[in-house]
Amino acid sequence: MTLFLQLVDQKVIKILKTLISNLQEHFHIQKLSSQAKVPLSSTFRIVNKLAKLNLIKTIKVSKFKIYVINEEKVSELKLLLRSGK
């Protein structure tokens, strides 16, 4: 495993891998949490951090927030995540 992946929280990696492996899918926070197998509170914290970094986009639908990976960042993220295999 690369040094980069060792430095990053494994929960963040799980969420990013879930989003990248489902590029066309839009996620509600609970769905993302269950598919990534990360606790809901951790998912909420991580998603907010990723949104601030512009790695994911937030879409407001009525009173709900839907999350999707920022397609402009996918290739960079794939390179970083792939280096740990």
MODELLER restraints for C-alpha pairs under 7 A, 6 or more apart:
rsr = mdl.restraints
at = mdl.atoms
rsr.add(forms.Gaussian(group=physical.xy_distance, feature=features.Distance(at['CA:1:A'], at['CA:84:A']), mean=4.59, stdev=0.5))
rsr.add(forms.Gaussian(group=physical.xy_distance, feature=features.Distance(at['CA:1:A'], at['CA:85:A']), mean=6.55, stdev=0.5))
rsr.add(forms.Gaussian(group=physical.xy_distance, feature=features.Distance(at['CA:2:A'], at['CA:83:A']), mean=6.57, stdev=0.5))
rsr.add(forms.Gaussian(group=physical.xy_distance, feature=features.Distance(at['CA:2:A'], at['CA:84:A']), mean=5.16, stdev=0.5))
rsr.add(forms.Gaussian(group=physical.xy_distance, feature=features.Distance(at['CA:5:A'], at['CA:84:A']), mean=6.31, stdev=0.5))
rsr.add(forms.Gaussian(group=physical.xy_distance, feature=features.Distance(at['CA:11:A'], at['CA:38:A']), mean=6.19, stdev=0.5))
rsr.add(forms.Gaussian(group=physical.xy_distance, feature=features.Distance(at['CA:12:A'], at['CA:46:A']), mean=6.43, stdev=0.5))
rsr.add(forms.Gaussian(group=physical.xy_distance, feature=features.Distance(at['CA:14:A'], at['CA:36:A']), mean=5.50, stdev=0.5))
rsr.add(forms.Gaussian(group=physical.xy_distance, feature=features.Distance(at['CA:15:A'], at['CA:36:A']), mean=5.41, stdev=0.5))
rsr.add(forms.Gaussian(group=physical.xy_distance, feature=features.Distance(at['CA:18:A'], at['CA:35:A']), mean=6.96, stdev=0.5))
rsr.add(forms.Gaussian(group=physical.xy_distance, feature=features.Distance(at['CA:18:A'], at['CA:36:A']), mean=5.78, stdev=0.5))
rsr.add(forms.Gaussian(group=physical.xy_distance, feature=features.Distance(at['CA:19:A'], at['CA:68:A']), mean=6.98, stdev=0.5))
rsr.add(forms.Gaussian(group=physical.xy_distance, feature=features.Distance(at['CA:19:A'], at['CA:69:A']), mean=5.95, stdev=0.5))
rsr.add(forms.Gaussian(group=physical.xy_distance, feature=features.Distance(at['CA:20:A'], at['CA:69:A']), mean=6.89, stdev=0.5))
rsr.add(forms.Gaussian(group=physical.xy_distance, feature=features.Distance(at['CA:20:A'], at['CA:74:A']), mean=6.95, stdev=0.5))
rsr.add(forms.Gaussian(group=physical.xy_distance, feature=features.Distance(at['CA:23:A'], at['CA:69:A']), mean=6.72, stdev=0.5))
rsr.add(forms.Gaussian(group=physical.xy_distance, feature=features.Distance(at['CA:25:A'], at['CA:68:A']), mean=6.94, stdev=0.5))
rsr.add(forms.Gaussian(group=physical.xy_distance, feature=features.Distance(at['CA:26:A'], at['CA:66:A']), mean=6.15, stdev=0.5))
rsr.add(forms.Gaussian(group=physical.xy_distance, feature=features.Distance(at['CA:26:A'], at['CA:67:A']), mean=5.74, stdev=0.5))
rsr.add(forms.Gaussian(group=physical.xy_distance, feature=features.Distance(at['CA:26:A'], at['CA:68:A']), mean=5.19, stdev=0.5))
rsr.add(forms.Gaussian(group=physical.xy_distance, feature=features.Distance(at['CA:27:A'], at['CA:66:A']), mean=5.37, stdev=0.5))
rsr.add(forms.Gaussian(group=physical.xy_distance, feature=features.Distance(at['CA:27:A'], at['CA:67:A']), mean=5.05, stdev=0.5))
rsr.add(forms.Gaussian(group=physical.xy_distance, feature=features.Distance(at['CA:27:A'], at['CA:68:A']), mean=6.41, stdev=0.5))
rsr.add(forms.Gaussian(group=physical.xy_distance, feature=features.Distance(at['CA:28:A'], at['CA:65:A']), mean=6.48, stdev=0.5))
rsr.add(forms.Gaussian(group=physical.xy_distance, feature=features.Distance(at['CA:28:A'], at['CA:66:A']), mean=4.87, stdev=0.5))
rsr.add(forms.Gaussian(group=physical.xy_distance, feature=features.Distance(at['CA:28:A'], at['CA:67:A']), mean=6.33, stdev=0.5))
rsr.add(forms.Gaussian(group=physical.xy_distance, feature=features.Distance(at['CA:29:A'], at['CA:44:A']), mean=6.82, stdev=0.5))
rsr.add(forms.Gaussian(group=physical.xy_distance, feature=features.Distance(at['CA:30:A'], at['CA:40:A']), mean=6.53, stdev=0.5))
rsr.add(forms.Gaussian(group=physical.xy_distance, feature=features.Distance(at['CA:33:A'], at['CA:39:A']), mean=6.14, stdev=0.5))
rsr.add(forms.Gaussian(group=physical.xy_distance, feature=features.Distance(at['CA:33:A'], at['CA:40:A']), mean=5.43, stdev=0.5))
rsr.add(forms.Gaussian(group=physical.xy_distance, feature=features.Distance(at['CA:33:A'], at['CA:43:A']), mean=5.75, stdev=0.5))
rsr.add(forms.Gaussian(group=physical.xy_distance, feature=features.Distance(at['CA:50:A'], at['CA:56:A']), mean=5.89, stdev=0.5))
rsr.add(forms.Gaussian(group=physical.xy_distance, feature=features.Distance(at['CA:51:A'], at['CA:57:A']), mean=6.07, stdev=0.5))
rsr.add(forms.Gaussian(group=physical.xy_distance, feature=features.Distance(at['CA:51:A'], at['CA:58:A']), mean=6.99, stdev=0.5))
rsr.add(forms.Gaussian(group=physical.xy_distance, feature=features.Distance(at['CA:55:A'], at['CA:69:A']), mean=6.37, stdev=0.5))
rsr.add(forms.Gaussian(group=physical.xy_distance, feature=features.Distance(at['CA:55:A'], at['CA:70:A']), mean=5.35, stdev=0.5))
rsr.add(forms.Gaussian(group=physical.xy_distance, feature=features.Distance(at['CA:55:A'], at['CA:73:A']), mean=6.23, stdev=0.5))
rsr.add(forms.Gaussian(group=physical.xy_distance, feature=features.Distance(at['CA:56:A'], at['CA:67:A']), mean=6.65, stdev=0.5))
rsr.add(forms.Gaussian(group=physical.xy_distance, feature=features.Distance(at['CA:56:A'], at['CA:68:A']), mean=5.61, stdev=0.5))
rsr.add(forms.Gaussian(group=physical.xy_distance, feature=features.Distance(at['CA:56:A'], at['CA:69:A']), mean=4.29, stdev=0.5))
rsr.add(forms.Gaussian(group=physical.xy_distance, feature=features.Distance(at['CA:56:A'], at['CA:70:A']), mean=4.65, stdev=0.5))
rsr.add(forms.Gaussian(group=physical.xy_distance, feature=features.Distance(at['CA:57:A'], at['CA:67:A']), mean=5.73, stdev=0.5))
rsr.add(forms.Gaussian(group=physical.xy_distance, feature=features.Distance(at['CA:57:A'], at['CA:68:A']), mean=5.34, stdev=0.5))
rsr.add(forms.Gaussian(group=physical.xy_distance, feature=features.Distance(at['CA:57:A'], at['CA:69:A']), mean=6.07, stdev=0.5))
rsr.add(forms.Gaussian(group=physical.xy_distance, feature=features.Distance(at['CA:57:A'], at['CA:70:A']), mean=5.73, stdev=0.5))
rsr.add(forms.Gaussian(group=physical.xy_distance, feature=features.Distance(at['CA:58:A'], at['CA:65:A']), mean=6.34, stdev=0.5))
rsr.add(forms.Gaussian(group=physical.xy_distance, feature=features.Distance(at['CA:58:A'], at['CA:66:A']), mean=5.73, stdev=0.5))
rsr.add(forms.Gaussian(group=physical.xy_distance, feature=features.Distance(at['CA:58:A'], at['CA:67:A']), mean=4.84, stdev=0.5))
rsr.add(forms.Gaussian(group=physical.xy_distance, feature=features.Distance(at['CA:58:A'], at['CA:68:A']), mean=6.73, stdev=0.5))
rsr.add(forms.Gaussian(group=physical.xy_distance, feature=features.Distance(at['CA:59:A'], at['CA:65:A']), mean=5.63, stdev=0.5))
rsr.add(forms.Gaussian(group=physical.xy_distance, feature=features.Distance(at['CA:59:A'], at['CA:66:A']), mean=4.98, stdev=0.5))
rsr.add(forms.Gaussian(group=physical.xy_distance, feature=features.Distance(at['CA:59:A'], at['CA:67:A']), mean=6.25, stdev=0.5))
rsr.add(forms.Gaussian(group=physical.xy_distance, feature=features.Distance(at['CA:60:A'], at['CA:66:A']), mean=6.23, stdev=0.5))
